[in-house]
Amino acid sequence: MKRQKVSLTILKMKFNSMKKIFYVFILAVLPFLSFGNKQLMADYYYSKGQYKEAAADYQKIVDEGYQSVALYFNLGNAYYKLDDIPSALLYYEKAHRLAPNDDDINYNIRFANSKTTDKIDEAPTFFLANWWKAFILSFSVGTLSVLSIILVLLASTILVVYFFTGSVAIKKSSFYGSIALFLLGIIIVFMAIMQTDYFTSHRQAIVFSNSSTVKSGPVDKSNTLFVIHDGTKVDILDNTNGWMKIRLANGNEGWINGGDVKEI
């Protein structure tokens, strides 16, 4: 009888442990199931042309902290269909930051910009600066991360061949091959770091006010420099007392009310 009681106690303890693991698993998986259901509903609404409902569901997912290229891109498309160009551009630009080389995203940004009031030409920049920007934005950070891991694993595998092979020719080629792959992996990691730093240091925003007055200083009494309209993208240079110092693509600078824009 004593042995039976001990066995039952052990089984009960195991059952309780398994129950705890099951609860932890459910708690971990539940948010993803919820996310998946909302995503499916939003996609369904969009496919049926119910863009208002689709945008609302996509927006709920974003507000809960989820982010992905597809999510931002779909939300941008939904807002575009609703003729909300500033919101469409905001989420296209967010998608662009995650996938800067995506042709569809870049095309939609250009197309949506053609619908804005302000047509601002970019100030000319030095060709090396353009080349450098194109270089570090040629792949997304996610792609660069995967490539760097693959290259390091390949380099490590080839290095193993170097240590175990008896052939001098294979030994030499595997050594130099592993060095080349390691160096390429380091370059790709450097590109990922530079891209992250670029987007971190380049704070930008989309104007949401129908008409926003740009001032010479961060106070209402300052002189008016020019007026910009909804959908215009600006670089953020400074913040103070609810005002933002901004710069346009053509190089013009000034201060704007922080409530007139939403940061990308």
CORZIKA-V392809 format. One record per run of one state. SS is the DSSP state (2 for helix, 1 for strand, 0 for the rest). FROM is the first residue (numbers start at 0). TO is the last residue. If there is no record, write none. Layout:
# CORZIKA-V392809
SS,FROM,TO
SS,FROM,TO
This chain:
# CORZIKA-V392809
0,0,0
2,1,46
0,47,49
2,50,62
0,63,67
2,68,80
0,81,83
2,84,97
0,98,101
2,102,112
0,113,125
2,126,135
0,136,139
2,140,163
0,164,166
2,167,200
0,201,202
1,203,206
0,207,209
1,210,214
0,215,222
1,223,228
0,229,231
1,232,239
0,240,241
1,242,246
0,247,251
1,252,256
2,257,259
1,260,262
0,263,263
